[in-house]
Amino acid sequence: RASFPFIMSQTGVKIDAEVINAFNAFKMSSEHRYLYFKMSDDKKSVVLEKAAPFSSTYADFLKDLPANDCRYAVVNFEYTTESDGHRSKIVFVNWSPEGAPVKSKMVYAGTKNDVRK
């Protein structure tokens, strides 16, 4: 997939190759704690907004979320269980706060499945 310059979603929003490449690198390394993706300024493509260093915390993640706009994120979530010990999972987040514009919420919701692929 990364050989294509973009992937088109059902909403007509393009998924930029940088998003795909950043996510593939994210899965394979421990360089980043989380990645943020957003709509480009012209609302025609999803682009990488931020790649936080692995030293970032969950509090940093929450602080970086905008109060009045939507975002996609992937987070390297670490936890410990008594039976399995230390574990790590990649979690996809579709951030859609109450104060975000309705059109933005609709576009993010309609493009979510294509970003997750």
C-alpha positions, 0 to 999 in steps of 0.5 A: 500500500505504501507505494501509492501516494494516497488511498481514497476513502469513501468520503472522498478524503485521501489518506496520505502515504505519510500516514501509512508509512508513519503507522507502519513504522510505529508498529515496528518500533518503540520510537513513539508513544503516540501519533496524531492524524488530522484533516489537512487544512483544505479538508481533502486528506488525512495527514500526520500531525504529531509523532510524540517521543516514547518518553511521553505520558498518557497525560501528555497525550490528553493535553495534546488533544484539541478541545474543539476539533476532531483527531485520529490517534494511535497510542502504544498503551502499556499495562500490567496484569497479574497473570501475563505481566507487562503488556503493550497494545496499539489502541486506535482513538477517534477523538470527536469532542462535543464542541467540534463542528458537526461537519468535522465530526461527520467527515472524521466518522465517515473516514475512520474505517479507512484510516484504521485499515 
